[in-house]
């Protein structure tokens, strides 16, 4: 005689523990995993665009700060060098004598308005030796100073020429004072008797940086024009743009010789 066994089934009010025991005793069932939604292609492209804009802004800011620092540094260096040279020239004029060049017509009251490109004077006059100094403006070129070849910046360079005569004979010494000179005019005011009353120097110097940048529409890139000693472009190459170029430094100064009462 067969006997039917009743299998208990979980009721609607069964507890979670009872349901777990009921399912564990039965056939295995598929486990459902929770899926999370990812980024779409549009969202990825938008994120990349924002990141690119932030990176570009950072690079532009750094480049601007660097170029600004370079501009200020070049201008400061040029001002210091030019002022030192001017101060030295004024000192030599104050202690010098027998100045040249001499105007053709000393009676002309406006003779001092004529600019000269040089000034010459006597710095030493003793029975043992004499020494004359000449400061003149020359076109810049490649020169050799103390065995070292140097490319002087243009368009002009101030030179110091010293001529000394002593028991050993005549000795001539030439050294460059300042390169990158755009303008160097000497205004000499005389009185009757070949007597210098006042010397005025008008000096304009180009900053140390000599690289100019421009945008090439054909290649769509920035290129540089490097200037040689005469101010002629000699090289073009791809580079980062220089957005601001230092302005030229102009110094006007006057000196009165000590022998003027």
VMD Tcl script that draws the C-alpha trace (Angstrom):
set ca {
  {0.00 0.00 0.00}
  {1.44 3.36 -1.12}
  {1.49 6.25 1.24}
  {1.63 9.90 -0.07}
  {4.03 12.07 1.77}
  {3.21 15.73 1.97}
  {6.08 18.10 1.02}
  {5.86 21.34 2.89}
  {5.82 24.43 0.67}
  {6.61 27.95 1.81}
  {3.52 29.91 2.51}
  {2.94 33.52 1.74}
  {3.71 34.40 5.34}
  {6.90 32.35 5.57}
  {9.98 33.93 7.04}
  {13.17 34.52 4.98}
  {14.90 31.68 6.83}
  {12.10 29.28 5.91}
  {12.26 30.37 2.26}
  {15.99 29.84 2.21}
  {15.65 26.32 3.58}
  {12.90 25.56 1.07}
  {14.91 26.72 -1.93}
  {18.09 25.05 -0.75}
  {16.32 21.75 -0.66}
  {15.01 22.14 -4.20}
  {16.66 22.48 -7.68}
  {19.33 25.17 -8.27}
  {18.16 28.45 -9.77}
  {19.91 31.23 -11.74}
  {21.41 34.09 -9.71}
  {20.49 37.53 -11.02}
  {23.36 40.06 -10.88}
  {22.82 43.81 -10.70}
  {24.20 45.68 -13.77}
  {25.43 49.29 -13.57}
  {25.05 51.81 -16.39}
  {28.34 53.09 -17.95}
  {29.26 56.31 -19.78}
  {28.01 56.88 -23.27}
  {30.26 57.88 -26.17}
  {28.87 61.41 -26.06}
  {29.71 61.74 -22.37}
  {33.25 60.47 -22.97}
  {33.81 62.96 -25.79}
  {32.46 65.78 -23.66}
  {34.79 64.86 -20.80}
  {37.79 64.70 -23.14}
  {36.91 68.12 -24.57}
  {36.71 69.67 -21.10}
  {40.04 68.09 -20.10}
  {41.68 69.36 -23.29}
  {40.41 72.90 -22.65}
  {41.78 72.86 -19.10}
  {45.16 71.58 -20.29}
  {45.31 74.18 -23.06}
  {44.46 76.97 -20.63}
  {47.19 75.81 -18.26}
  {49.79 75.68 -21.04}
  {48.82 79.14 -22.31}
  {49.07 80.59 -18.79}
  {52.51 79.07 -18.21}
  {53.72 80.25 -21.61}
  {52.46 83.79 -20.97}
  {54.13 83.95 -17.56}
  {57.42 82.66 -18.97}
  {57.39 85.14 -21.85}
  {56.51 87.97 -19.48}
  {59.37 87.02 -17.18}
  {61.77 86.86 -20.13}
  {60.65 90.30 -21.31}
  {61.15 91.88 -17.90}
  {64.51 90.16 -17.40}
  {65.82 91.30 -20.80}
  {64.73 94.89 -20.20}
  {66.22 94.97 -16.70}
  {69.53 93.53 -17.87}
  {69.74 96.04 -20.72}
  {68.95 98.98 -18.44}
  {71.58 97.99 -15.91}
  {74.27 97.50 -18.55}
  {73.46 100.74 -20.36}
  {73.42 102.77 -17.14}
  {76.78 101.36 -16.05}
  {78.31 102.29 -19.42}
  {76.80 105.79 -19.33}
  {78.02 106.33 -15.77}
  {81.55 105.32 -16.79}
  {81.49 107.62 -19.81}
  {80.29 110.58 -17.73}
  {83.06 109.99 -15.20}
  {85.71 110.02 -17.91}
  {84.30 113.22 -19.40}
  {84.30 114.98 -16.01}
  {87.99 114.19 -15.49}
  {89.10 114.63 -19.11}
  {90.52 117.54 -21.09}
  {91.39 118.56 -24.67}
  {88.14 117.30 -26.13}
  {87.50 116.43 -29.76}
  {85.89 116.68 -32.29}
  {85.81 120.43 -32.58}
  {83.05 122.22 -34.55}
  {83.91 123.97 -37.78}
  {82.28 127.23 -36.66}
  {82.58 127.81 -32.93}
  {80.79 131.16 -33.24}
  {77.56 129.46 -34.31}
  {75.35 129.38 -31.18}
  {73.68 126.18 -32.41}
  {76.87 124.27 -33.08}
  {76.16 121.96 -30.14}
  {72.99 120.70 -31.82}
  {75.05 118.80 -34.38}
  {75.35 115.15 -33.31}
  {78.68 113.36 -33.48}
  {79.32 109.64 -33.55}
  {82.42 109.89 -31.34}
  {84.06 111.83 -28.54}
  {87.78 112.01 -27.78}
  {89.62 113.46 -24.80}
  {92.89 113.37 -22.89}
  {92.89 111.36 -19.67}
  {96.60 111.39 -18.80}
  {99.22 114.02 -19.55}
  {102.52 113.68 -17.70}
  {106.16 113.92 -18.76}
  {106.37 110.14 -18.57}
  {103.22 109.21 -20.52}
  {100.14 110.52 -22.28}
  {96.87 108.75 -22.81}
  {93.93 109.64 -25.03}
  {90.55 107.91 -25.01}
  {88.07 107.83 -27.85}
  {84.52 106.48 -27.60}
  {82.97 105.92 -31.00}
  {80.02 104.24 -32.64}
  {80.74 101.51 -35.15}
  {78.66 99.11 -37.19}
  {78.39 95.79 -35.36}
  {80.24 92.79 -36.74}
  {82.03 89.66 -35.62}
  {85.14 90.54 -33.63}
  {87.78 88.84 -31.53}
  {88.27 90.03 -27.95}
  {91.06 88.49 -25.88}
  {91.23 85.49 -28.17}
  {87.47 84.86 -28.11}
  {85.36 85.42 -31.23}
  {82.14 87.27 -30.44}
  {79.12 88.17 -32.56}
  {78.22 91.71 -31.55}
  {74.54 92.59 -31.73}
  {73.53 95.28 -34.15}
  {73.01 97.62 -35.62}
  {75.81 99.50 -33.80}
  {78.38 98.97 -31.05}
  {80.12 101.46 -28.78}
  {83.90 101.00 -28.77}
  {86.51 102.29 -26.33}
  {89.84 103.07 -28.03}
  {92.77 103.93 -25.79}
  {96.03 105.33 -27.20}
  {98.92 105.40 -24.74}
  {102.37 106.81 -25.41}
  {105.19 106.16 -22.94}
  {108.81 105.04 -22.85}
  {107.79 101.75 -24.47}
  {106.30 103.49 -27.49}
  {102.76 103.76 -28.79}
  {100.16 101.23 -27.68}
  {96.61 101.05 -29.05}
  {93.84 99.14 -27.26}
  {90.32 98.62 -28.62}
  {87.50 96.96 -26.68}
  {83.71 96.95 -27.24}
  {81.75 98.76 -24.54}
  {78.15 98.04 -25.47}
  {76.51 96.22 -28.38}
  {72.92 96.25 -29.60}
  {73.02 100.05 -29.88}
  {70.29 101.54 -32.04}
  {71.37 105.14 -31.58}
  {74.41 106.83 -30.06}
  {74.75 110.58 -30.54}
  {77.22 112.90 -28.82}
  {76.34 116.59 -28.49}
  {79.33 118.77 -27.58}
  {78.96 122.39 -26.51}
  {82.13 124.51 -26.70}
  {83.22 127.98 -25.71}
  {85.79 130.08 -27.51}
  {89.23 128.65 -27.04}
  {88.47 124.95 -27.64}
  {86.90 124.59 -24.23}
  {84.16 122.04 -23.71}
  {81.31 123.32 -21.55}
  {78.94 120.36 -21.67}
  {78.77 116.92 -23.25}
  {75.40 115.20 -23.74}
  {74.94 111.54 -24.62}
  {71.79 110.24 -26.29}
  {71.90 106.45 -26.19}
  {69.25 103.92 -27.29}
  {69.96 100.24 -26.71}
  {68.13 97.19 -27.98}
  {67.30 94.60 -25.30}
  {69.31 91.42 -25.09}
  {66.61 89.23 -26.68}
  {66.98 89.35 -30.49}
  {64.38 86.80 -31.56}
  {61.10 87.91 -33.11}
  {58.15 85.54 -33.63}
  {55.38 85.60 -36.21}
  {52.52 83.31 -37.26}
  {52.93 81.56 -40.60}
  {49.49 81.20 -42.23}
  {50.80 78.69 -44.74}
  {52.05 76.16 -42.22}
  {49.71 77.20 -39.42}
  {52.58 77.40 -36.93}
  {54.72 79.99 -35.18}
  {58.16 80.72 -36.60}
  {61.05 82.85 -35.39}
  {63.23 85.35 -37.18}
  {66.69 85.49 -35.61}
  {68.56 88.71 -36.31}
  {72.28 88.81 -36.96}
  {74.68 91.58 -35.93}
  {73.39 93.88 -38.68}
  {69.73 93.23 -37.94}
  {69.25 90.91 -40.95}
  {67.09 87.74 -40.60}
  {69.35 84.70 -40.84}
  {67.23 81.82 -39.55}
  {63.62 80.68 -39.35}
  {62.50 77.78 -37.22}
  {59.37 76.49 -35.54}
  {59.09 77.62 -31.96}
  {56.78 78.90 -29.27}
  {55.47 82.39 -29.86}
  {56.97 85.37 -28.12}
  {53.92 87.57 -27.58}
  {55.69 90.63 -26.28}
  {59.06 92.04 -27.18}
  {61.02 94.20 -24.74}
  {61.09 97.87 -25.62}
  {64.33 99.64 -26.40}
  {66.01 101.52 -23.57}
  {66.87 105.19 -24.12}
  {69.15 107.13 -21.79}
  {70.03 110.82 -22.12}
  {72.71 112.17 -19.78}
  {75.03 115.18 -19.60}
  {78.38 115.87 -17.96}
  {80.42 119.00 -17.32}
  {84.23 118.77 -17.21}
  {85.81 119.67 -13.89}
  {88.03 122.33 -15.47}
  {84.95 124.44 -16.28}
  {84.47 127.13 -13.65}
}
mol new
graphics top color blue
foreach p $ca { graphics top sphere $p radius 0.5 }
foreach p [lrange $ca 0 end-1] q [lrange $ca 1 end] { graphics top cylinder $p $q radius 0.2 }
display resetview
